[in-house]
Amino acid sequence: MLSKVVSSLRTRATESRSRVVSLLATAVDYGLFSIRLALAPKQLVEDKLGAGYQTQLEANGICIVENFWDANTCAAARAEVDRVIEQYPEYLHAHTKSDLRIFGANNVSSIIDEFARHPTLQAIASVYNRASTRAAFTLAAKMPYSHSNKGSGEGWHRDAFFRQFKAIMYLTDVELNNGPFQFLRDSHKRGQVLRDIWTGKLRYSQNRLSDSEVELILHSSPSRLQTYTAKAGTLILVDTSAVHRGIPIKEGCRYALTNYYYPENAIDDAMMEKYL
């Protein structure tokens, strides 16, 4: 009976533009998710540094780790990104206009695969998801400046609702003009998600936001906008169910790697067949 009521509410919210209905359906969704999360067994990352990263991730939805890789490793990884793009052009992702993206680059590069299989990052992902989790694939991305680019990710968005853990490695120094990662603080948390629906006039399950919608959300609390300029070798651990983007790049070329983590039981052949 309850499942039918919830399903009916979701259908109504999808079909309606009423913010009240959207708020109600979203509150129910996040309430059910919170119950599942609370019932899942909690673990700790055994590695001391990893445990510290995990604590920051749980509290803030993001953790910045400087000097995770050194300059030589970053240079070698950039060369691998160029090689993979040159050798496998048929796998360039067709739906992004700003980035040169190849998903699954870890399958053809040992240094990228080392990042994909990093045991501490995998442990953090499993603890954060409350389930055995691994990197299903790594995205190799090169983003040269182009006129009217929308930035990495093609604008403001959230990758999913509820928890979605990723690890992003800057392979080049990233300043304000080079397309740094931006993140709306607390936009992955249930209470803030509901407030943002109201202030941003968002629809139910809306995962892409316009600049004007983000401006509405930030109007009363502009400090929520966080911008991460950083040196090559900086690692960003982030819950990408939060609203985020890469700023439209104005000059230079940005390289990055991104590990996409999924619970083991969500990874299947259908997910992998379209990637390198």
N, C-alpha and C positions, 0 to 999 in steps of 0.2 A: 504493500500500500504506500509506504513512504517513498519508495523508488519511483512509483508512478507520479506522485505529487511533485517530487523533485524534477523528474523528466518533463512534466507539463510546465512547470515554472521556467525551466531552461528554454523550452520551445517558445513560450510567450515572450521571454526576455530577448530571444534572438529575433523575433518578428517585430518587436515593439521598439520605439525610440524613447520610451519613458525612462527617465533616469531612476525613478522610484523602483520600477520593476527590475531594472538593471542592478541597482544596489541590493535589492532583496535576493535575487538569484546569485549574485556574486558572494554575498554574505553566507548564503547556504553552502555554496561550493567551498569556500575557504574554511567554513566551520567543519565540514566533513573531512577536508584534508587535514585540518589541525588534529582531529580525533585520530585519524590514521597515523599521523606522525607521532602523536603522544603514545600510541599503543605499540609502536615499533621499538625494538630493543635499542638502547643507546650504547654507543661504544666510544672509545677514545683512540686517537691516533697515537701509536706507541712512540714514534720519533718525537723528541722534545721540540725541535723547531716546527715540525709539522703540527704538533698539538697547539702551539702558539698561533700558527696561521689559521688553524681550525677555529680557535676561539674568536679571532677577529672576524672570520667569515660568518660565524653564527650571529655575532653581535651586529655587524654592519652590512652584511651581504657582499662585502668586498674586502680584499686584503692585498696590499701592495708589498712586493718583496723585491728589494733592490739587489743588483749584482747576483742574480740567480745563475746567470751565465756570464762568462767573461767576454772581452772584446773579440778574442780569436774565435771562440765558439760561435759567436753571433755572425762574424764574417763568413765562417764556413757554412753556416746555415743559410745565409743570404745567397751564397753561391749555389747551394742546393736548390733553393726556391727557383732561381733563374734556370737552372738545369732542368728541373721538373717541368716548368712552364714551356721551355723550348722543346723538350722531348715528347711531351704529352699534350699538345695543343687541343686535341679532340676532347680532353677532359676539363677544359676551362669551363667554369660554371657560366651558363648562358643567361642567367636571370639577374646578374649584377652588372650594372653599367659602369661603376666606378672602380671596382677592384678587379684584378686578375686573380682569380681564385681557383685552386684545385683541391678538392676534397679527397682525402686518402693518400696524401703525399707521404705519409709514414710508411706506406707499403713499398716504396721505391727509393727510400733514403734512410740510411742507418742513423744519421745524426737526428733526423726528424723523428724516427721511430724511438730513439732513446728518450726524447721528450714525451712521446705518447705513452711510453711504458714506465715512466718515472714512478717508482714505488710509493714515495711519500705523497705525490699528487693523487695517485690512485687510492691510497688509504683515506685521504681527506675527502675525496669524492664519495667513497663508500659510507663514511661516517655521516657526511652531510645528507646523503640520500636515504640513510637508514636502510641500505640494501647493498649487496655486493655489486660494485660498479666498476667499470673500466672505460678507457677512451676507445670509443668505437672507431674513430678516425681522427686525423689531424688535418686541419685546413692550412694550406700554405697560401699566403696572400701577399701580393705586391700591388701597391697602390701609387702609381705615378700621378702627378697633377694632370687634370684634364678640365677643360672649361665647363662650368656649371655642374661639376660633380656633386653628388649628394652626400659624399662621405662613406666610410665603411658601413655596410649594413643598409645603405640606401635610405638613411634618415632614422628618426626616432622610432623605436620598437621595443617590444619584449619578445624573447624567443619562445616563451611558453608562459602559462600561468602555473603557480605553485613553484616548486624548486627546480632549477635548471643550472647545474654547475658547469663552468668552463674555466680553462686555464689559458691565458693569453700571454704570449712572450713577445715583447718588443725586440726586434732584431736591428733596429736603427734608433738613433736618438730622435725623440718625438717632442717637438716644441709646438706652440700654439698654431703655427702655420702648416704643420705636418700631419694634421688629422688625429689629434689625441683622442683617447677614449673618454666619453662623458657618461655620467651616471646620475640618476635622480635618487638621492638618498631616501631610503625607506620605502621606495615604490614597489618593493616586493612583499611588504608586510601587510597583513589583512586590513588593519585599521586605515593605513595610508592609502591602500588600493581603493577602499570605499570613498575616502575623502577626495581622491583624485578623480574618480568617476563623476562625482558631483561638481567639483570646481572646474574640471576640464570638459564637462558636458559629453562624457564618453559613452559609447554603446557597450552593451554586454559583450564580454570576451573580445574587446577591441585590442588588437595587439600592435597596430601601427598608428602612430600619432603624428599629426601635423605640427609644424612649428607654432602655429597659433594656439593649438590645444595645450602644448607644453608651456607656452607663455601664460595661459590662464592658470595652469596648475602652480606655476612658480610665482605668480603675482604677489601672493601674501608671504611667501617664504623663499626668496631667491637664493638663499644660502644652501638650499637642497641640491642645487646644480653643482656637481663636482667634476672637475676636469683634471685628467692625469697626464701631465707632461712628465717625461722621464727619459733616462738614458737607455741605450741598448743594453739588453740583458735583464731588464726589469720584468718581473712576472706579475701578472694581475690575476688573482683568483676571485671569481665573481659569480654571483647568482644572477644569471641573465633573464630571470623572470622579472627583474627590475627593468624599468624603462631606461634605455641607453642608446648610444650611437657613437660613431666616429665622426668628429667634426669634419665638415667638407675641407678637403686639403687645398691649400693655397699655393704651396711650392714644394719642390723636392719630391722624394719618393719614400713611402713608408713600407717597410717589410714587417710581417708578423706571422707567428704561428698560433693556432688555436686548437686546443684539444676539446673535442666534444664528448662528454661523458654521459653514459646511459647505464641504468641498472642492467645486469647481465640478462635478465629475462625479457628485456625490451629490444635486444640486439638480435636481428635475424637476417637471413639472406636477402630479403626484400629491401631492407634498409641499406645494405652494402652494395647491391648490384649496380647502382648508378655511379658509384665512386671508384676512383683508380685503385 
